[in-house]
Amino acid sequence: MEEIFRTNDLVKLSYIRHVLSEDGIEPFVLDEHTAMIDGRGPMVPIRVTVREDQADRARWLLREIDRD
């Protein structure tokens, strides 16, 4: 697995999942539940990973999304 994106923005995370899924890339989201542990919103960055052989394509698809 290779990390391709980090965000604290849940709307952006939803959009990232959609964009990757539309292209047949299955995103694996790490730290999503840990980030929400105290109920005030994401406190730690949520990491989006994909298979290593899909990382370059996934980064290209997400190239225009602002980074946190």
C-alpha positions as CSV (number, residue, x, y, z in Angstrom):
1,M,0.0,0.0,0.0
2,E,1.2,3.5,-0.8
3,E,-0.1,6.7,0.7
4,I,-1.4,9.2,-1.9
5,F,-3.3,11.8,0.1
6,R,-3.8,13.1,3.7
7,T,-6.8,15.3,4.8
8,N,-8.8,16.3,7.7
9,D,-11.7,17.4,5.5
10,L,-14.5,14.7,5.4
11,V,-16.1,16.2,2.3
12,K,-12.8,16.1,0.4
13,L,-12.3,12.5,1.6
14,S,-15.7,11.5,0.2
15,Y,-14.8,13.2,-3.1
16,I,-11.5,11.4,-3.2
17,R,-13.2,8.0,-2.6
18,H,-15.6,8.8,-5.4
19,V,-13.0,9.9,-8.0
20,L,-10.8,6.8,-7.3
21,S,-13.8,4.4,-7.3
22,E,-15.0,5.8,-10.7
23,D,-11.6,4.9,-12.2
24,G,-11.7,1.4,-10.7
25,I,-9.1,2.1,-7.9
26,E,-10.0,0.9,-4.5
27,P,-8.9,3.4,-1.9
28,F,-8.0,2.1,1.6
29,V,-8.6,4.8,4.2
30,L,-6.5,4.7,7.4
31,D,-7.0,6.6,10.7
32,E,-10.6,7.6,9.8
33,H,-12.1,6.3,13.1
34,T,-9.1,7.3,15.1
35,A,-9.4,10.9,13.8
36,M,-12.9,11.1,15.1
37,I,-12.4,9.6,18.5
38,D,-13.4,12.6,20.6
39,G,-16.4,13.7,18.5
40,R,-15.1,17.1,17.6
41,G,-14.1,16.3,14.1
42,P,-10.8,15.0,12.6
43,M,-7.9,15.6,15.0
44,V,-5.3,13.7,13.1
45,P,-4.8,13.5,9.3
46,I,-6.8,10.8,7.6
47,R,-4.6,8.9,5.2
48,V,-5.7,7.5,1.8
49,T,-3.7,4.7,0.4
50,V,-3.9,2.5,-2.7
51,R,-2.1,-0.5,-4.1
52,E,1.4,0.4,-5.2
53,D,0.8,-0.4,-8.9
54,Q,-2.1,2.1,-8.9
55,A,-0.4,5.0,-6.9
56,D,0.8,7.0,-9.9
57,R,-2.6,6.9,-11.6
58,A,-4.4,7.8,-8.4
59,R,-2.1,10.8,-7.8
60,W,-2.8,11.9,-11.3
61,L,-6.5,11.7,-10.8
62,L,-6.2,13.7,-7.6
63,R,-3.7,16.3,-8.9
64,E,-6.2,19.2,-8.8
65,I,-7.5,18.6,-5.3
66,D,-6.1,21.1,-2.8
67,R,-3.9,19.5,-0.1
68,D,-4.5,20.3,3.6
